[in-house]
Every structure is written in C-alpha cells, then in structure tokens.
Amino acid sequence: MTAPIPRRSALAQAAARGEFLITAEVAPPCGSDPSLMLSHARLLKDRVHAVNITDCSRAVLRMSALVSSALLLREGIEPVCQLACRDRNRLALMADLMGASALGVWNVLALTGDPVKAGNHPEAKSVFDLESVRLLQLISKLNAGLDCRDQPLCDGPTELFAGAAVDPQSGSWSGLQRRFERKLAAGAQFFQSQMITDFDRLSKFMDQVGNPSGKPVLAGIFLLKSAKNAQFVNRCVPGVNIPDSIIERLAQAPDPLAEGVQIAAEQVRAARDLCQGVHLMAVKKENLIPQILDLAGIAPLFKIQN
C-alpha cells in the first residue's frame, strides 16, 4: 500500500531534495528529568536533520520515546522516534502512531526490538504481536487512513515518514537482501544501518541492494572512546567486528578519545562516497558529534541551506 511522503517531515523533504542526510542518536532519561537529554540534543540543532530517540534500547528502561520526542519538538528539534514491537500489541502500536502524528512527530523508525533478557528487567513479559516488517505495513495503512483491519480512521489518517533498520554486515547475504526487500515493499522510506566497520561490505551492499532501491541509506557511525571500549563492543554487540588496526590505533594514541573522534570523522567521509547519509552514535559523548562533523567537512545545515 503506497501513501504520499509526509509533507511536514523536514527529514522527508531533505531526502526528496537528495541532501546528504545526517541523524544522531540520543537516549531518553532514566527518570523524569529530561534536562541532560535536551542539553545533548540542543548541541545537535543545525548540525543534523533529525535526532533519533531510542525506545528502551537493549531492553534497558528509559523514558517513553514518544514523550521524549515531543519534548524535543518543544526545542525546535525534529525527532526520529524509534518504536519497538517488543513491548506493545498492535492496538498500543496504532495508538502511539496516531499520537505521534497528532503531536507532529512525523519520523518513526520501525523496530522489532531487543529481547528483554538482554536488558535490566529480564523478568518483563515480551509482546512481539508484530515485528518490524508488519509494523511498517501497519504504518502504511494508517497513512492511508485505515487501521490494521482495514477499517477507516474516522478522524483522519496519520502522516508518518517510516524508516527501518538494516545490517549490511549480516552474515547471510541472501537473508539480508530478502529482509531489505520485504521492508521496502512494506513501506520503508529510509534505512538506518547498524554500526559499520567494514566499508568494503557497505560498498557492495549499496551497489547491489541499497542504491537500486531508490531510498536513502544512512550508515551507522559509532564513536569509539578507547581500545577497551572497542574490545567491549566486539565482545558484546552481535555482528560487529572492529578491525584490529582500529583497536591498535586507539591503544597507541596519546589521547584515545581524540583518536576515536578522528576515526569517526574518517568513517563519515568514507560513507559520504558510498551512501546517502550517516547516523551518528556517541553514547554519553553526544557533545563531540559537532566536532566529528567538522573534521569530516560537514558544514552546519543552516549554512548549507543558505
């Protein structure tokens, strides 16, 4: 089911203009005080097209992604609201999606969600009434003015710009292609990748899968803070294999964090030659994202627009 691209999503408009898209990830607070989240997000204003708000990532308790996204809107910052199927049935998903559209949270990243056993409340019950592909199909229906049973929405359709996750470094190439094509057919308008460490693999993916789709793919760029941090990511994040050469660079650097910023900037430049955007992840160091973009030669957005 095809619905028009939302007119009111600035991210959608930038994608339609063919701009190099920049998003960055910020975690909601673990509590009711959003001041730290907002201070991080303010630093990104005019540097990114949208700030991605996680939805209890890794099944770790955080404030509602939808509420956090609404708080960003008050600051004049466009959010991408992640929405995971792990914690909601289809009724709750539809309710949140209609609420997102009503609030002006136009951008939604449709996710299946991490298993609860990985998080800090392993006794919680999973839902998984839907998964990411069927969630994308649901968003397409809501945008067309229908609910999941094809009944009309009597108070008007949603206007959502739906994105999906993709892992170009997946071990199964055929599985990666099939999953991407299913998400594309379900209505995904943009794709955000997992953390990229193999840019040859990303190049192959873009040539054979990403570019032919006609939809923007944003490469995930992760700020590594030290060799120990890189080793932890290798050990604990499935599908990630940070090369020994990068770990050695971090280990030998007089200032490992500064070296991590330089590596991230190099990766942004590499991604710029391969795909349509980047998604920056700098956990607890979001203040360094503008520096990464500066080193990568990415000007503030208001200068680009003017």
C-alpha positions in Angstrom: 0.0 0.0 0.0 1.5 3.3 -1.1 0.9 6.6 0.7 2.3 10.0 -0.1 5.5 11.1 1.6 4.7 13.3 4.6 4.9 17.0 3.6 5.6 18.1 7.1 8.7 16.0 7.9 11.8 18.1 7.3 13.8 14.8 7.1 11.5 13.6 4.3 11.8 16.9 2.5 15.6 16.8 2.7 15.6 13.2 1.4 13.4 14.2 -1.5 15.9 17.0 -2.3 18.7 14.5 -2.4 20.6 16.0 0.5 23.2 14.0 2.4 21.2 13.1 5.5 22.6 13.4 9.0 20.9 12.0 12.1 22.3 11.3 15.6 21.2 9.2 18.4 20.2 10.5 21.9 18.9 8.3 24.7 15.9 9.4 26.8 16.5 9.8 30.5 16.3 7.1 33.1 13.9 9.0 35.2 11.6 12.0 34.8 14.2 14.8 34.4 14.9 15.3 30.6 17.4 18.2 31.1 20.5 16.1 30.1 18.8 14.6 27.0 17.7 18.1 26.0 21.2 19.6 26.5 22.7 16.9 24.3 20.0 17.4 21.6 20.5 21.2 21.6 24.1 20.8 20.7 23.0 18.9 17.6 20.5 21.5 16.4 21.5 22.9 13.0 24.1 20.0 12.7 21.7 17.1 12.0 18.4 16.8 10.1 16.9 14.9 13.0 17.7 13.5 16.4 16.9 9.8 16.8 15.3 8.9 20.2 15.8 5.3 21.3 12.9 3.1 22.6 14.4 1.3 25.6 17.3 0.2 23.5 18.8 -3.1 24.6 15.7 -3.6 26.7 17.1 -1.1 29.3 14.5 1.1 31.0 14.2 4.6 29.7 11.6 7.3 29.4 9.0 6.9 26.7 10.5 7.6 23.3 7.3 9.3 22.1 7.2 11.6 25.1 11.0 12.3 24.7 10.4 13.1 21.0 7.6 15.6 21.9 10.0 17.3 24.4 12.5 17.7 21.5 9.8 19.3 19.4 9.3 22.0 22.1 13.0 22.9 21.5 12.5 23.1 17.7 14.4 19.9 17.1 13.0 17.3 14.7 13.0 13.8 16.2 13.0 10.3 14.7 11.0 8.3 17.2 12.0 4.7 17.5 9.1 2.3 18.0 9.8 -1.3 19.1 7.3 -4.1 18.9 8.7 -5.8 21.9 6.6 -4.0 24.5 3.3 -3.3 22.6 0.5 -5.2 20.9 -0.9 -3.8 17.6 -3.6 -1.8 19.5 -1.0 0.0 21.5 1.2 0.5 18.4 -1.6 2.1 16.5 -2.5 4.3 19.4 1.1 5.5 19.7 1.4 6.1 16.0 -1.7 8.1 15.8 -0.5 10.1 18.8 2.9 10.7 17.2 1.2 12.1 14.1 -1.0 14.3 16.2 2.0 15.7 18.1 4.0 16.4 14.9 6.4 13.5 15.5 6.5 12.7 11.8 9.5 10.4 11.6 9.3 6.8 13.0 11.9 4.1 12.9 10.1 0.7 13.0 12.0 -1.9 15.0 11.3 -5.4 16.2 13.1 -4.7 19.5 15.9 -6.3 21.5 14.9 -9.3 23.7 14.0 -8.4 27.3 16.5 -11.0 28.6 19.3 -8.7 27.3 18.1 -5.8 29.5 17.8 -4.7 33.1 14.3 -6.1 33.6 14.7 -9.7 32.3 11.5 -10.8 34.2 9.4 -8.5 32.0 7.0 -10.2 29.5 7.7 -9.7 25.8 4.8 -8.9 23.4 6.1 -9.1 19.8 2.5 -9.1 18.5 4.1 -7.7 15.3 7.7 -7.4 14.1 9.4 -4.6 12.1 8.0 -5.6 8.6 4.4 -5.9 9.8 4.9 -2.6 11.7 5.9 -0.9 8.5 2.8 -2.3 6.8 0.7 -1.0 9.7 2.2 2.5 9.3 1.4 2.4 5.6 -2.2 1.5 6.4 -2.5 4.3 9.0 -1.0 6.8 6.5 -3.7 5.7 4.0 -6.5 6.2 6.6 -7.0 2.6 7.6 -6.4 0.6 10.8 -4.9 -2.9 10.8 -8.3 -4.5 10.0 -8.7 -2.1 7.0 -11.4 -0.1 8.9 -11.4 3.7 8.1 -9.8 6.0 10.7 -12.8 8.3 11.2 -10.7 11.2 12.4 -8.2 11.3 9.6 -5.0 9.4 8.6 -1.6 9.7 10.0 1.3 11.4 8.2 4.4 9.5 9.1 7.8 9.1 7.4 8.7 5.4 8.2 12.2 4.2 8.4 13.7 0.7 9.0 17.0 -0.8 10.3 19.4 -2.7 8.1 22.7 -4.5 8.8 24.9 -4.5 5.6 27.4 -6.7 7.6 24.9 -9.5 8.1 26.5 -13.0 7.8 23.8 -14.1 5.3 23.8 -12.0 2.1 20.7 -13.6 0.7 18.9 -13.1 4.0 20.0 -9.5 4.1 18.6 -8.9 0.6 15.3 -10.6 1.4 14.8 -8.7 4.6 15.6 -5.4 2.9 13.2 -6.1 0.0 10.4 -7.0 2.4 10.9 -3.8 4.4 11.0 -1.8 1.2 7.7 -3.4 0.0 6.1 -2.8 3.4 6.7 1.0 3.0 10.1 1.9 4.4 11.1 5.3 3.1 14.6 5.4 4.6 17.1 2.9 6.1 19.4 3.3 9.1 22.2 0.8 9.3 23.8 -0.9 12.3 27.3 0.2 13.2 29.5 0.0 10.1 33.1 -1.2 10.4 33.6 -2.9 7.0 33.2 -0.2 4.3 34.0 -2.7 1.5 31.0 -4.6 2.6 28.9 -1.4 2.7 30.0 -0.5 -0.8 28.9 -4.0 -2.1 25.6 -3.6 -0.3 25.0 -0.1 -1.7 25.9 -1.2 -5.3 23.7 -4.3 -5.2 20.9 -3.5 -2.8 20.8 0.0 -1.4 21.2 2.2 -4.5 18.7 0.2 -6.7 16.0 0.7 -4.1 15.9 4.5 -4.6 15.6 5.0 -0.8 18.3 6.8 1.3 20.5 4.5 3.4 22.2 6.1 6.5 25.4 4.4 7.6 25.8 3.9 11.3 28.9 5.6 12.7 29.9 4.8 16.3 32.3 6.9 18.3 34.8 4.5 19.9 36.3 6.0 23.1 39.2 3.7 23.7 40.7 0.3 22.8 38.9 -1.1 25.8 35.6 0.3 24.6 36.2 -1.2 21.1 37.0 -4.6 22.6 33.8 -4.4 24.6 31.8 -3.6 21.5 33.4 -6.5 19.7 32.5 -8.8 22.6 29.0 -7.7 23.3 27.4 -6.3 20.1 26.3 -9.1 17.7 27.5 -8.8 14.2 30.2 -6.2 14.9 33.8 -6.9 14.2 36.0 -3.8 14.8 39.3 -4.4 12.9 42.5 -4.9 14.9 44.0 -2.0 13.1 41.5 0.4 14.7 41.9 -1.1 18.1 45.7 -0.7 17.8 45.3 2.9 16.8 43.2 3.6 19.9 45.6 1.7 22.1 48.7 3.6 20.8 47.1 7.1 20.8 48.2 9.6 23.5 44.5 10.7 23.6 42.3 7.7 22.7 39.1 9.7 22.7 40.5 12.3 20.3 41.7 9.4 18.1 38.2 7.9 18.3 36.8 11.3 17.1 39.3 11.3 14.2 38.3 7.7 13.2 34.6 8.5 13.3 35.3 11.6 11.0 37.2 9.4 8.6 34.3 7.0 8.5 31.8 9.8 7.9 33.9 10.8 4.9 34.0 7.2 3.6 30.3 6.9 4.0 29.7 10.1 2.1 31.2 8.5 -1.0 29.1 5.4 -0.7 25.6 6.2 0.6 23.0 8.9 1.2 23.7 9.8 4.8 25.1 8.9 8.2 23.6 8.1 11.6 26.0 9.1 14.4 26.1 7.2 17.8 28.3 8.7 20.5 26.9 7.2 23.7 27.4 9.7 26.6 29.7 11.8 24.3 27.0 13.4 22.1 28.8 16.8 22.7 31.5 15.5 20.4 29.3 15.0 17.3 29.7 18.5 16.0 33.5 18.1 16.2 33.2 14.8 14.3 31.2 16.6 11.6 33.6 19.5 11.4 36.6 17.1 10.9 34.6 15.3 8.3 34.0 18.5 6.4 30.2 18.6 7.0 29.1 22.2 7.4 26.2 23.2 9.7 22.9 22.8 8.0 21.9 26.4 8.1 25.0 27.2 6.0 24.1 24.5 3.5 20.5 25.8 3.2 21.6 29.5 2.9 
